[in-house]
């Protein structure tokens, strides 16, 4: 049986690179996650980051092995107005939206990068949504 590698790694390539001297406790890392297995069962949790290698396993022990859909929601804080490029390393189908606008949409049958076009973002907080579907 062919082992399926599922890589989902979201990288935000920032220009210019910003350093944060202290952690702002109002904005702890993590995204609200919803996982659904073939429409039968749904679970919710908070993921500190979006970087997984599931291979043939389920994304959560409470879900059966097989096809699933994951959706992460949170807020993206932009501290400096600039152009940003969003990229994901994935095997499957993915859509990333920032402030209701798709910044990445695509599918990879084998693990690889998908990058969006540069996006001009102003200072502020913006809704972030990542949808991933295991397709193999």
N, CA, C and O atoms as a printed pandas DataFrame, in Angstrom:
     atom_number atom_name residue_name chain_id  residue_number  x_coord  y_coord  z_coord
0              1         N          UNK        A               1    0.838   -1.185    0.000
1              2        CA          UNK        A               1    0.000    0.000    0.000
2              3         C          UNK        A               1    0.880    1.244    0.000
3              4         O          UNK        A               1    1.830    1.365    0.773
4              5         N          UNK        A               2    0.540    2.129   -0.861
5              6        CA          UNK        A               2    1.318    3.377   -0.978
6              7         C          UNK        A               2    1.074    4.247    0.240
7              8         O          UNK        A               2   -0.067    4.477    0.642
8              9         N          UNK        A               3    2.161    4.725    0.819
9             10        CA          UNK        A               3    2.046    5.623    1.967
10            11         C          UNK        A               3    1.843    7.041    1.450
11            12         O          UNK        A               3    2.555    7.514    0.563
12            13         N          UNK        A               4    0.894    7.672    2.006
13            14        CA          UNK        A               4    0.573    9.032    1.583
14            15         C          UNK        A               4    1.179   10.005    2.581
15            16         O          UNK        A               4    0.900    9.939    3.778
16            17         N          UNK        A               5    1.991   10.886    2.088
17            18        CA          UNK        A               5    2.573   11.933    2.923
18            19         C          UNK        A               5    1.698   13.167    2.835
19            20         O          UNK        A               5    1.389   13.651    1.746
20            21         N          UNK        A               6    1.322   13.643    3.932
21            22        CA          UNK        A               6    0.558   14.886    3.943
22            23         C          UNK        A               6    1.391   15.920    4.689
23            24         O          UNK        A               6    1.607   15.821    5.896
24            25         N          UNK        A               7    1.833   16.874    3.967
25            26        CA          UNK        A               7    2.608   17.971    4.554
26            27         C          UNK        A               7    1.767   19.221    4.434
27            28         O          UNK        A               7    1.276   19.559    3.357
28            29         N          UNK        A               8    1.616   19.872    5.505
29            30        CA          UNK        A               8    0.954   21.162    5.439
30            31         C          UNK        A               8    1.758   22.106    6.305
31            32         O          UNK        A               8    1.759   22.024    7.533
32            33         N          UNK        A               9    2.424   22.981    5.636
33            34        CA          UNK        A               9    3.283   23.909    6.344
34            35         C          UNK        A               9    3.042   25.277    5.770
35            36         O          UNK        A               9    3.298   25.522    4.591
36            37         N          UNK        A              10    2.557   26.154    6.588
37            38        CA          UNK        A              10    2.269   27.479    6.092
38            39         C          UNK        A              10    3.413   28.404    6.472
39            40         O          UNK        A              10    3.759   28.552    7.644
40            41         N          UNK        A              11    3.979   29.009    5.470
41            42        CA          UNK        A              11    5.063   29.963    5.659
42            43         C          UNK        A              11    4.571   31.324    5.209
43            44         O          UNK        A              11    3.942   31.451    4.158
44            45         N          UNK        A              12    4.848   32.300    5.978
45            46        CA          UNK        A              12    4.566   33.664    5.558
46            47         C          UNK        A              12    5.909   34.307    5.309
47            48         O          UNK        A              12    6.682   34.547    6.237
48            49         N          UNK        A              13    6.180   34.583    4.052
49            50        CA          UNK        A              13    7.436   35.211    3.693
50            51         C          UNK        A              13    7.231   36.715    3.797
51            52         O          UNK        A              13    6.454   37.301    3.043
52            53         N          UNK        A              14    7.920   37.320    4.716
53            54        CA          UNK        A              14    7.672   38.707    5.062
54            55         C          UNK        A              14    8.759   39.605    4.493
55            56         O          UNK        A              14    9.947   39.292    4.572
56            57         N          UNK        A              15    8.342   40.704    3.927
57            58        CA          UNK        A              15    9.288   41.691    3.430
58            59         C          UNK        A              15    8.845   43.052    3.932
59            60         O          UNK        A              15    7.772   43.496    3.525
60            61         N          UNK        A              16    9.572   43.738    4.768
61            62        CA          UNK        A              16   10.848   43.369    5.355
62            63         C          UNK        A              16   10.665   42.419    6.534
63            64         O          UNK        A              16    9.563   42.292    7.067
64            65         N          UNK        A              17   11.744   41.752    6.941
65            66        CA          UNK        A              17   11.697   40.843    8.073
66            67         C          UNK        A              17   11.604   41.665    9.353
67            68         O          UNK        A              17   12.351   42.623    9.549
68            69         N          UNK        A              18   10.679   41.274   10.214
69            70        CA          UNK        A              18   10.452   42.015   11.446
70            71         C          UNK        A              18   10.857   41.161   12.640
71            72         O          UNK        A              18   10.625   39.952   12.639
72            73         N          UNK        A              19   11.449   41.763   13.644
73            74        CA          UNK        A              19   11.791   41.071   14.882
74            75         C          UNK        A              19   10.827   41.514   15.961
75            76         O          UNK        A              19   10.442   42.681   16.024
76            77         N          UNK        A              20   10.439   40.578   16.810
77            78        CA          UNK        A              20    9.545   40.913   17.914
78            79         C          UNK        A              20   10.311   40.655   19.201
79            80         O          UNK        A              20   10.656   39.512   19.503
80            81         N          UNK        A              21   10.581   41.717   19.963
81            82        CA          UNK        A              21   11.387   41.608   21.167
82            83         C          UNK        A              21   10.662   40.928   22.314
83            84         O          UNK        A              21   11.292   40.265   23.137
84            85         N          UNK        A              22    9.364   41.081   22.380
85            86        CA          UNK        A              22    8.624   40.479   23.474
86            87         C          UNK        A              22    7.327   39.905   22.946
87            88         O          UNK        A              22    6.802   40.362   21.931
88            89         N          UNK        A              23    6.819   38.913   23.630
89            90        CA          UNK        A              23    5.574   38.277   23.229
90            91         C          UNK        A              23    4.415   39.092   23.769
91            92         O          UNK        A              23    4.377   39.410   24.957
92            93         N          UNK        A              24    3.486   39.426   22.919
93            94        CA          UNK        A              24    2.290   40.151   23.315
94            95         C          UNK        A              24    1.255   39.110   23.749
95            96         O          UNK        A              24    0.735   38.372   22.912
96            97         N          UNK        A              25    0.957   39.043   25.038
97            98        CA          UNK        A              25    0.091   38.002   25.574
98            99         C          UNK        A              25   -1.345   38.100   25.074
99           100         O          UNK        A              25   -2.100   37.137   25.211
100          101         N          UNK        A              26   -1.742   39.220   24.506
101          102        CA          UNK        A              26   -3.075   39.317   23.925
102          103         C          UNK        A              26   -3.166   38.530   22.629
103          104         O          UNK        A              26   -4.265   38.235   22.162
104          105         N          UNK        A              27   -2.027   38.186   22.043
105          106        CA          UNK        A              27   -1.997   37.515   20.747
106          107         C          UNK        A              27   -1.111   36.284   20.824
107          108         O          UNK        A              27   -0.066   36.223   20.176
108          109         N          UNK        A              28   -1.529   35.304   21.614
109          110        CA          UNK        A              28   -0.776   34.069   21.728
110          111         C          UNK        A              28   -0.891   33.291   20.424
111          112         O          UNK        A              28   -1.898   33.408   19.726
112          113         N          UNK        A              29    0.122   32.499   20.084
113          114        CA          UNK        A              29    0.092   31.758   18.821
114          115         C          UNK        A              29   -0.984   30.680   18.832
115          116         O          UNK        A              29   -1.354   30.162   19.885
116          117         N          UNK        A              30   -1.461   30.364   17.686
117          118        CA          UNK        A              30   -2.431   29.291   17.548
118          119         C          UNK        A              30   -3.599   29.691   16.680
119          120         O          UNK        A              30   -3.948   30.866   16.560
120          121         N          UNK        A              31   -4.193   28.678   16.079
121          122        CA          UNK        A              31   -5.361   28.873   15.236
122          123         C          UNK        A              31   -6.460   27.928   15.704
123          124         O          UNK        A              31   -6.181   26.801   16.111
124          125         N          UNK        A              32   -7.689   28.379   15.647
125          126        CA          UNK        A              32   -8.835   27.540   15.950
126          127         C          UNK        A              32   -9.016   26.562   14.793
127          128         O          UNK        A              32   -9.163   26.974   13.642
128          129         N          UNK        A              33   -9.004   25.260   15.103
129          130        CA          UNK        A              33   -9.059   24.233   14.061
130          131         C          UNK        A              33  -10.344   23.434   14.149
131          132         O          UNK        A              33  -10.821   23.122   15.241
132          133         N          UNK        A              34  -10.904   23.105   12.990
133          134        CA          UNK        A              34  -12.048   22.209   12.883
134          135         C          UNK        A              34  -11.669   21.115   11.902
135          136         O          UNK        A              34  -11.305   21.395   10.760
136          137         N          UNK        A              35  -11.755   19.871   12.347
137          138        CA          UNK        A              35  -11.443   18.721   11.498
138          139         C          UNK        A              35  -12.728   17.938   11.282
139          140         O          UNK        A              35  -13.482   17.691   12.224
140          141         N          UNK        A              36  -12.974   17.545   10.023
141          142        CA          UNK        A              36  -14.165   16.766    9.697
142          143         C          UNK        A              36  -13.745   15.563    8.865
143          144         O          UNK        A              36  -13.027   15.700    7.874
144          145         N          UNK        A              37  -14.200   14.383    9.279
145          146        CA          UNK        A              37  -13.878   13.141    8.574
146          147         C          UNK        A              37  -15.088   12.694    7.776
147          148         O          UNK        A              37  -16.093   12.255    8.337
148          149         N          UNK        A              38  -14.980   12.810    6.467
149          150        CA          UNK        A              38  -16.031   12.355    5.549
150          151         C          UNK        A              38  -17.420   12.811    5.977
151          152         O          UNK        A              38  -18.400   12.095    5.772
152          153         N          UNK        A              39  -17.506   13.986    6.563
153          154        CA          UNK        A              39  -18.790   14.543    6.950
154          155         C          UNK        A              39  -19.471   13.835    8.107
155          156         O          UNK        A              39  -20.588   14.198    8.477
156          157         N          UNK        A              40  -18.819   12.826    8.689
157          158        CA          UNK        A              40  -19.450   12.037    9.748
158          159         C          UNK        A              40  -19.210   12.618   11.137
159          160         O          UNK        A              40  -20.126   12.681   11.958
160          161         N          UNK        A              41  -18.006   13.030   11.388
161          162        CA          UNK        A              41  -17.654   13.487   12.720
162          163         C          UNK        A              41  -16.801   14.736   12.613
163          164         O          UNK        A              41  -15.954   14.846   11.727
164          165         N          UNK        A              42  -17.027   15.677   13.517
165          166        CA          UNK        A              42  -16.269   16.929   13.530
166          167         C          UNK        A              42  -15.696   17.127   14.923
167          168         O          UNK        A              42  -16.366   16.883   15.927
168          169         N          UNK        A              43  -14.440   17.576   14.969
169          170        CA          UNK        A              43  -13.822   17.910   16.248
170          171         C          UNK        A              43  -13.214   19.302   16.148
171          172         O          UNK        A              43  -12.895   19.779   15.059
172          173         N          UNK        A              44  -13.059   19.945   17.302
173          174        CA          UNK        A              44  -12.484   21.285   17.367
174          175         C          UNK        A              44  -11.308   21.254   18.335
175          176         O          UNK        A              44  -11.346   20.560   19.351
176          177         N          UNK        A              45  -10.270   22.009   18.014
177          178        CA          UNK        A              45   -9.118   22.146   18.906
178          179         C          UNK        A              45   -8.350   23.396   18.506
179          180         O          UNK        A              45   -8.675   24.023   17.498
180          181         N          UNK        A              46   -7.340   23.767   19.277
181          182        CA          UNK        A              46   -6.454   24.871   18.928
182          183         C          UNK        A              46   -5.106   24.270   18.543
183          184         O          UNK        A              46   -4.527   23.495   19.303
184          185         N          UNK        A              47   -4.613   24.627   17.369
185          186        CA          UNK        A              47   -3.300   24.185   16.905
186          187         C          UNK        A              47   -2.325   25.344   17.030
187          188         O          UNK        A              47   -2.584   26.439   16.532
188          189         N          UNK        A              48   -1.200   25.099   17.700
189          190        CA          UNK        A              48   -0.189   26.149   17.888
190          191         C          UNK        A              48    0.379   26.641   16.566
191          192         O          UNK        A              48    0.673   27.827   16.414
192          193         N          UNK        A              49    0.533   25.742   15.623
193          194        CA          UNK        A              49    0.973   26.113   14.280
194          195         C          UNK        A              49    0.359   25.123   13.304
195          196         O          UNK        A              49   -0.268   24.145   13.712
196          197         N          UNK        A              50    0.539   25.377   12.029
197          198        CA          UNK        A              50   -0.032   24.518   10.997
198          199         C          UNK        A              50    1.134   23.868   10.264
199          200         O          UNK        A              50    1.566   24.335    9.210
200          201         N          UNK        A              51    1.634   22.774   10.847
201          202        CA          UNK        A              51    2.772   22.047   10.275
202          203         C          UNK        A              51    2.635   20.588   10.692
203          204         O          UNK        A              51    2.962   20.233   11.824
204          205         N          UNK        A              52    2.155   19.743    9.787
205          206        CA          UNK        A              52    1.863   18.354   10.126
206          207         C          UNK        A              52    2.387   17.405    9.065
207          208         O          UNK        A              52    2.480   17.759    7.890
208          209         N          UNK        A              53    2.733   16.184    9.493
209          210        CA          UNK        A              53    3.026   15.061    8.601
210          211         C          UNK        A              53    2.145   13.920    9.101
211          212         O          UNK        A              53    2.513   13.223   10.047
212          213         N          UNK        A              54    0.993   13.725    8.478
213          214        CA          UNK        A              54    0.055   12.714    8.945
214          215         C          UNK        A              54    0.301   11.348    8.337
215          216         O          UNK        A              54   -0.079   10.336    8.926
216          217         N          UNK        A              55    0.932   11.294    7.164
217          218        CA          UNK        A              55    1.108   10.054    6.410
218          219         C          UNK        A              55   -0.235    9.353    6.292
219          220         O          UNK        A              55   -1.184    9.952    5.787
220          221         N          UNK        A              56   -0.354    8.092    6.745
221          222        CA          UNK        A              56   -1.616    7.348    6.645
222          223         C          UNK        A              56   -2.505    7.520    7.869
223          224         O          UNK        A              56   -3.606    6.971    7.912
224          225         N          UNK        A              57   -2.052    8.262    8.853
225          226        CA          UNK        A              57   -2.785    8.393   10.113
226          227         C          UNK        A              57   -3.906    9.419   10.007
227          228         O          UNK        A              57   -3.971   10.215    9.070
228          229         N          UNK        A              58   -4.773    9.368   10.991
229          230        CA          UNK        A              58   -5.822   10.366   11.141
230          231         C          UNK        A              58   -5.206   11.632   11.726
231          232         O          UNK        A              58   -4.211   11.545   12.445
232          233         N          UNK        A              59   -5.770   12.812   11.438
233          234        CA          UNK        A              59   -5.228   14.041   12.023
234          235         C          UNK        A              59   -5.497   14.160   13.522
235          236         O          UNK        A              59   -4.900   14.998   14.199
236          237         N          UNK        A              60   -6.396   13.321   14.038
237          238        CA          UNK        A              60   -6.732   13.341   15.454
238          239         C          UNK        A              60   -7.239   11.948   15.825
239          240         O          UNK        A              60   -7.956   11.319   15.047
240          241         N          UNK        A              61   -6.871   11.470   17.000
241          242        CA          UNK        A              61   -7.251   10.111   17.413
242          243         C          UNK        A              61   -8.765    9.927   17.514
243          244         O          UNK        A              61   -9.246    8.793   17.529
244          245         N          UNK        A              62   -9.519   11.020   17.585
245          246        CA          UNK        A              62  -10.979   10.928   17.669
246          247         C          UNK        A              62  -11.643   10.777   16.305
247          248         O          UNK        A              62  -12.858   10.601   16.223
248          249         N          UNK        A              63  -10.849   10.845   15.229
249          250        CA          UNK        A              63  -11.383   10.723   13.870
250          251         C          UNK        A              63  -10.887    9.444   13.222
251          252         O          UNK        A              63   -9.785    8.981   13.518
252          253         N          UNK        A              64  -11.703    8.865   12.328
253          254        CA          UNK        A              64  -11.252    7.668   11.626
254          255         C          UNK        A              64  -10.177    7.999   10.592
255          256         O          UNK        A              64  -10.061    9.138   10.140
256          257         N          UNK        A              65   -9.406    6.999   10.233
257          258        CA          UNK        A              65   -8.392    7.142    9.180
258          259         C          UNK        A              65   -9.116    7.289    7.845
259          260         O          UNK        A              65  -10.153    6.663    7.623
260          261         N          UNK        A              66   -8.568    8.117    6.958
261          262        CA          UNK        A              66   -9.165    8.308    5.642
262          263         C          UNK        A              66   -9.246    9.768    5.278
263          264         O          UNK        A              66   -8.544   10.608    5.841
264          265         N          UNK        A              67  -10.114   10.059    4.328
265          266        CA          UNK        A              67  -10.268   11.429    3.841
266          267         C          UNK        A              67  -10.778   12.331    4.958
267          268         O          UNK        A              67  -11.582   11.914    5.791
268          269         N          UNK        A              68  -10.301   13.565    4.963
269          270        CA          UNK        A              68  -10.765   14.543    5.940
270          271         C          UNK        A              68  -10.572   15.940    5.391
271          272         O          UNK        A              68   -9.896   16.156    4.385
272          273         N          UNK        A              69  -11.188   16.879    6.085
273          274        CA          UNK        A              69  -11.068   18.302    5.762
274          275         C          UNK        A              69  -10.693   19.018    7.051
275          276         O          UNK        A              69  -11.250   18.734    8.111
276          277         N          UNK        A              70   -9.755   19.942    6.959
277          278        CA          UNK        A              70   -9.348   20.734    8.113
278          279         C          UNK        A              70   -9.513   22.208    7.774
279          280         O          UNK        A              70   -9.206   22.646    6.665
280          281         N          UNK        A              71  -10.003   22.958    8.747
281          282        CA          UNK        A              71  -10.135   24.397    8.562
282          283         C          UNK        A              71   -9.566   25.091    9.797
283          284         O          UNK        A              71   -9.951   24.796   10.929
284          285         N          UNK        A              72   -8.645   26.017    9.555
285          286        CA          UNK        A              72   -8.043   26.798   10.627
286          287         C          UNK        A              72   -8.494   28.247   10.465
287          288         O          UNK        A              72   -8.530   28.777    9.355
288          289         N          UNK        A              73   -8.836   28.880   11.590
289          290        CA          UNK        A              73   -9.234   30.285   11.586
290          291         C          UNK        A              73   -8.474   31.029   12.676
291          292         O          UNK        A              73   -8.192   30.498   13.751
292          293         N          UNK        A              74   -8.159   32.255   12.363
293          294        CA          UNK        A              74   -7.475   33.091   13.329
294          295         C          UNK        A              74   -7.397   34.506   12.799
295          296         O          UNK        A              74   -8.163   34.907   11.924
296          297         N          UNK        A              75   -6.455   35.252   13.348
297          298        CA          UNK        A              75   -6.245   36.635   12.921
298          299         C          UNK        A              75   -4.782   36.798   12.600
299          300         O          UNK        A              75   -3.917   36.314   13.331
300          301         N          UNK        A              76   -4.506   37.475   11.516
301          302        CA          UNK        A              76   -3.151   37.779   11.091
302          303         C          UNK        A              76   -2.876   39.226   11.464
303          304         O          UNK        A              76   -3.586   40.134   11.033
304          305         N          UNK        A              77   -1.847   39.434   12.261
305          306        CA          UNK        A              77   -1.503   40.792   12.669
306          307         C          UNK        A              77   -0.363   41.287   11.789
307          308         O          UNK        A              77    0.719   40.700   11.762
308          309         N          UNK        A              78   -0.617   42.360   11.080
309          310        CA          UNK        A              78    0.389   42.989   10.231
310          311         C          UNK        A              78    0.889   44.214   10.975
311          312         O          UNK        A              78    0.131   45.148   11.239
312          313         N          UNK        A              79    2.162   44.202   11.307
313          314        CA          UNK        A              79    2.729   45.309   12.082
314          315         C          UNK        A              79    3.333   46.398   11.206
315          316         O          UNK        A              79    3.564   47.517   11.664
316          317         N          UNK        A              80    3.584   46.068    9.951
317          318        CA          UNK        A              80    4.154   47.068    9.052
318          319         C          UNK        A              80    3.534   46.923    7.666
319          320         O          UNK        A              80    3.565   45.833    7.096
320          321         N          UNK        A              81    2.975   47.990    7.113
321          322        CA          UNK        A              81    2.407   47.917    5.769
322          323         C          UNK        A              81    3.496   47.532    4.767
323          324         O          UNK        A              81    4.586   48.104    4.768
324          325         N          UNK        A              82    3.187   46.563    3.920
325          326        CA          UNK        A              82    4.166   46.106    2.936
326          327         C          UNK        A              82    3.488   45.111    2.007
327          328         O          UNK        A              82    2.289   44.855    2.112
328          329         N          UNK        A              83    4.284   44.551    1.091
329          330        CA          UNK        A              83    3.812   43.448    0.256
330          331         C          UNK        A              83    4.233   42.150    0.921
331          332         O          UNK        A              83    5.361   42.019    1.396
332          333         N          UNK        A              84    3.315   41.189    0.951
333          334        CA          UNK        A              84    3.564   39.891    1.554
334          335         C          UNK        A              84    3.226   38.813    0.538
335          336         O          UNK        A              84    2.283   38.954   -0.240
336          337         N          UNK        A              85    3.996   37.740    0.549
337          338        CA          UNK        A              85    3.712   36.592   -0.317
338          339         C          UNK        A              85    3.467   35.392    0.594
339          340         O          UNK        A              85    4.272   35.105    1.481
340          341         N          UNK        A              86    2.368   34.700    0.376
341          342        CA          UNK        A              86    2.009   33.536    1.164
342          343         C          UNK        A              86    2.354   32.281    0.369
343          344         O          UNK        A              86    2.139   32.220   -0.842
344          345         N          UNK        A              87    2.890   31.285    1.064
345          346        CA          UNK        A              87    3.267   30.017    0.434
346          347         C          UNK        A              87    2.913   28.872    1.367
347          348         O          UNK        A              87    2.942   29.035    2.587
348          349         N          UNK        A              88    2.579   27.713    0.806
349          350        CA          UNK        A              88    2.333   26.504    1.584
350          351         C          UNK        A              88    3.092   25.348    0.938
351          352         O          UNK        A              88    3.262   25.299   -0.280
352          353         N          UNK        A              89    3.537   24.431    1.770
353          354        CA          UNK        A              89    4.125   23.169    1.300
354          355         C          UNK        A              89    3.093   22.112    1.635
355          356         O          UNK        A              89    2.803   21.871    2.806
356          357         N          UNK        A              90    2.537   21.479    0.610
357          358        CA          UNK        A              90    1.340   20.668    0.834
358          359         C          UNK        A              90    1.257   19.510   -0.157
359          360         O          UNK        A              90    1.812   19.567   -1.254
360          361         N          UNK        A              91    0.553   18.463    0.257
361          362        CA          UNK        A              91    0.068   17.430   -0.640
362          363         C          UNK        A              91   -1.426   17.342   -0.356
363          364         O          UNK        A              91   -1.836   16.860    0.700
364          365         N          UNK        A              92   -2.231   17.806   -1.296
365          366        CA          UNK        A              92   -3.670   17.889   -1.120
366          367         C          UNK        A              92   -4.167   19.200   -1.701
367          368         O          UNK        A              92   -3.466   19.857   -2.471
368          369         N          UNK        A              93   -5.379   19.575   -1.327
369          370        CA          UNK        A              93   -5.990   20.810   -1.820
370          371         C          UNK        A              93   -5.989   21.834   -0.683
371          372         O          UNK        A              93   -6.302   21.500    0.459
372          373         N          UNK        A              94   -5.636   23.076   -1.001
373          374        CA          UNK        A              94   -5.560   24.110    0.031
374          375         C          UNK        A              94   -6.057   25.443   -0.500
375          376         O          UNK        A              94   -5.856   25.781   -1.666
376          377         N          UNK        A              95   -6.709   26.191    0.377
377          378        CA          UNK        A              95   -7.108   27.570    0.093
378          379         C          UNK        A              95   -6.768   28.395    1.328
379          380         O          UNK        A              95   -7.102   28.013    2.450
380          381         N          UNK        A              96   -6.105   29.525    1.116
381          382        CA          UNK        A              96   -5.777   30.444    2.201
382          383         C          UNK        A              96   -6.406   31.781    1.860
383          384         O          UNK        A              96   -6.192   32.322    0.775
384          385         N          UNK        A              97   -7.192   32.317    2.806
385          386        CA          UNK        A              97   -7.784   33.634    2.600
386          387         C          UNK        A              97   -7.352   34.565    3.728
387          388         O          UNK        A              97   -7.254   34.164    4.888
388          389         N          UNK        A              98   -7.100   35.802    3.363
389          390        CA          UNK        A              98   -6.770   36.855    4.315
390          391         C          UNK        A              98   -7.746   37.994    4.058
391          392         O          UNK        A              98   -7.833   38.516    2.947
392          393         N          UNK        A              99   -8.474   38.367    5.095
393          394        CA          UNK        A              99   -9.455   39.442    4.994
394          395         C          UNK        A              99  -10.488   39.164    3.896
395          396         O          UNK        A              99  -10.921   40.072    3.186
396          397         N          UNK        A             100  -10.876   37.874    3.774
397          398        CA          UNK        A             100  -11.881   37.478    2.795
398          399         C          UNK        A             100  -11.383   37.344    1.375
399          400         O          UNK        A             100  -12.169   37.032    0.481
400          401         N          UNK        A             101  -10.095   37.571    1.136
401          402        CA          UNK        A             101   -9.532   37.505   -0.218
402          403         C          UNK        A             101   -8.598   36.298   -0.321
403          404         O          UNK        A             101   -7.709   36.134    0.514
404          405         N          UNK        A             102   -8.793   35.451   -1.337
405          406        CA          UNK        A             102   -7.933   34.279   -1.532
406          407         C          UNK        A             102   -6.516   34.726   -1.890
407          408         O          UNK        A             102   -6.308   35.434   -2.875
408          409         N          UNK        A             103   -5.548   34.306   -1.077
409          410        CA          UNK        A             103   -4.147   34.625   -1.353
410          411         C          UNK        A             103   -3.410   33.396   -1.876
411          412         O          UNK        A             103   -2.330   33.520   -2.453
412          413         N          UNK        A             104   -3.988   32.205   -1.678
413          414        CA          UNK        A             104   -3.478   30.942   -2.235
414          415         C          UNK        A             104   -4.676   30.042   -2.494
415          416         O          UNK        A             104   -5.596   29.974   -1.679
416          417         N          UNK        A             105   -4.663   29.353   -3.626
417          418        CA          UNK        A             105   -5.644   28.319   -3.920
418          419         C          UNK        A             105   -4.987   27.346   -4.884
419          420         O          UNK        A             105   -4.512   27.748   -5.946
420          421         N          UNK        A             106   -4.958   26.074   -4.523
421          422        CA          UNK        A             106   -4.351   25.101   -5.418
422          423         C          UNK        A             106   -4.362   23.706   -4.848
423          424         O          UNK        A             106   -4.849   23.463   -3.743
424          425         N          UNK        A             107   -3.813   22.793   -5.631
425          426        CA          UNK        A             107   -3.767   21.388   -5.246
426          427         C          UNK        A             107   -2.464   20.779   -5.738
427          428         O          UNK        A             107   -1.991   21.094   -6.830
428          429         N          UNK        A             108   -1.892   19.908   -4.925
429          430        CA          UNK        A             108   -0.671   19.169   -5.284
430          431         C          UNK        A             108   -0.939   17.684   -5.063
431          432         O          UNK        A             108   -1.394   17.284   -3.991
432          433         N          UNK        A             109   -0.659   16.873   -6.076
433          434        CA          UNK        A             109   -0.799   15.423   -5.944
434          435         C          UNK        A             109    0.395   14.832   -5.202
435          436         O          UNK        A             109    0.281   13.796   -4.546
436          437         N          UNK        A             110    1.537   15.501   -5.312
437          438        CA          UNK        A             110    2.757   15.121   -4.578
438          439         C          UNK        A             110    3.181   16.316   -3.739
439          440         O          UNK        A             110    2.866   17.453   -4.089
440          441         N          UNK        A             111    3.891   16.081   -2.636
441          442        CA          UNK        A             111    4.301   17.209   -1.790
442          443         C          UNK        A             111    5.079   18.266   -2.568
443          444         O          UNK        A             111    5.979   17.934   -3.340
444          445         N          UNK        A             112    4.742   19.518   -2.369
445          446        CA          UNK        A             112    5.428   20.617   -3.043
446          447         C          UNK        A             112    4.855   21.959   -2.627
447          448         O          UNK        A             112    3.876   22.039   -1.885
448          449         N          UNK        A             113    5.486   23.005   -3.121
449          450        CA          UNK        A             113    5.116   24.378   -2.775
450          451         C          UNK        A             113    4.026   24.920   -3.689
451          452         O          UNK        A             113    3.995   24.634   -4.886
452          453         N          UNK        A             114    3.145   25.698   -3.106
453          454        CA          UNK        A             114    2.184   26.519   -3.839
454          455         C          UNK        A             114    2.342   27.931   -3.281
455          456         O          UNK        A             114    2.284   28.130   -2.067
456          457         N          UNK        A             115    2.539   28.901   -4.153
457          458        CA          UNK        A             115    2.705   30.289   -3.720
458          459         C          UNK        A             115    1.667   31.166   -4.392
459          460         O          UNK        A             115    1.264   30.932   -5.532
460          461         N          UNK        A             116    1.252   32.170   -3.664
461          462        CA          UNK        A             116    0.316   33.145   -4.213
462          463         C          UNK        A             116    1.053   34.362   -4.730
463          464         O          UNK        A             116    2.271   34.481   -4.597
464          465         N          UNK        A             117    0.304   35.244   -5.311
465          466        CA          UNK        A             117    0.858   36.506   -5.782
466          467         C          UNK        A             117    1.110   37.427   -4.583
467          468         O          UNK        A             117    0.456   37.291   -3.549
468          469         N          UNK        A             118    2.052   38.357   -4.718
469          470        CA          UNK        A             118    2.271   39.308   -3.616
470          471         C          UNK        A             118    0.986   40.069   -3.289
471          472         O          UNK        A             118    0.227   40.458   -4.177
472          473         N          UNK        A             119    0.770   40.265   -2.002
473          474        CA          UNK        A             119   -0.420   40.954   -1.521
474          475         C          UNK        A             119    0.004   42.179   -0.725
475          476         O          UNK        A             119    0.873   42.093    0.142
476          477         N          UNK        A             120   -0.598   43.296   -1.016
477          478        CA          UNK        A             120   -0.322   44.523   -0.286
478          479         C          UNK        A             120   -1.228   44.562    0.935
479          480         O          UNK        A             120   -2.452   44.561    0.805
480          481         N          UNK        A             121   -0.626   44.597    2.125
481          482        CA          UNK        A             121   -1.399   44.632    3.362
482          483         C          UNK        A             121   -0.997   45.839    4.182
483          484         O          UNK        A             121    0.183   46.170    4.298
484          485         N          UNK        A             122   -1.988   46.482    4.744
485          486        CA          UNK        A             122   -1.772   47.634    5.612
486          487         C          UNK        A             122   -1.616   47.155    7.052
487          488         O          UNK        A             122   -1.837   45.982    7.352
488          489         N          UNK        A             123   -1.238   48.065    7.932
489          490        CA          UNK        A             123   -1.159   47.776    9.355
490          491         C          UNK        A             123   -2.532   47.370    9.862
491          492         O          UNK        A             123   -3.539   47.972    9.487
492          493         N          UNK        A             124   -2.580   46.347   10.716
493          494        CA          UNK        A             124   -3.839   45.966   11.336
494          495         C          UNK        A             124   -3.969   44.472   11.499
495          496         O          UNK        A             124   -3.036   43.712   11.240
496          497         N          UNK        A             125   -5.142   44.070   11.932
497          498        CA          UNK        A             125   -5.475   42.662   12.095
498          499         C          UNK        A             125   -6.466   42.255   11.014
499          500         O          UNK        A             125   -7.402   42.987   10.694
500          501         N          UNK        A             126   -6.237   41.069   10.463
501          502        CA          UNK        A             126   -7.080   40.597    9.376
502          503         C          UNK        A             126   -7.498   39.157    9.638
503          504         O          UNK        A             126   -6.687   38.359   10.108
504          505         N          UNK        A             127   -8.752   38.807    9.341
505          506        CA          UNK        A             127   -9.173   37.418    9.471
506          507         C          UNK        A             127   -8.339   36.527    8.547
507          508         O          UNK        A             127   -8.107   36.858    7.384
508          509         N          UNK        A             128   -7.892   35.385    9.092
509          510        CA          UNK        A             128   -7.110   34.403    8.344
510          511         C          UNK        A             128   -7.868   33.086    8.366
511          512         O          UNK        A             128   -8.358   32.660    9.412
512          513         N          UNK        A             129   -7.963   32.443    7.210
513          514        CA          UNK        A             129   -8.653   31.161    7.101
514          515         C          UNK        A             129   -7.844   30.249    6.177
515          516         O          UNK        A             129   -7.478   30.642    5.069
516          517         N          UNK        A             130   -7.574   29.042    6.638
517          518        CA          UNK        A             130   -6.860   28.033    5.843
518          519         C          UNK        A             130   -7.741   26.801    5.776
519          520         O          UNK        A             130   -8.167   26.276    6.805
520          521         N          UNK        A             131   -8.016   26.337    4.554
521          522        CA          UNK        A             131   -8.810   25.104    4.366
522          523         C          UNK        A             131   -7.935   24.103    3.651
523          524         O          UNK        A             131   -7.363   24.396    2.601
524          525         N          UNK        A             132   -7.834   22.906    4.229
525          526        CA          UNK        A             132   -7.043   21.811    3.651
526          527         C          UNK        A             132   -7.932   20.593    3.483
527          528         O          UNK        A             132   -8.715   20.250    4.369
528          529         N          UNK        A             133   -7.800   19.936    2.320
529          530        CA          UNK        A             133   -8.516   18.681    2.089
530          531         C          UNK        A             133   -7.521   17.623    1.675
531          532         O          UNK        A             133   -6.737   17.823    0.747
532          533         N          UNK        A             134   -7.554   16.482    2.371
533          534        CA          UNK        A             134   -6.715   15.345    2.000
534          535         C          UNK        A             134   -7.338   14.726    0.764
535          536         O          UNK        A             134   -8.492   14.299    0.795
536          537         N          UNK        A             135   -6.585   14.674   -0.319
537          538        CA          UNK        A             135   -7.135   14.204   -1.589
538          539         C          UNK        A             135   -6.568   12.866   -2.029
539          540         O          UNK        A             135   -7.016   12.316   -3.035
540          541         N          UNK        A             136   -5.601   12.329   -1.310
541          542        CA          UNK        A             136   -5.020   11.035   -1.690
542          543         C          UNK        A             136   -4.847   10.180   -0.461
543          544         O          UNK        A             136   -4.372    9.049   -0.558
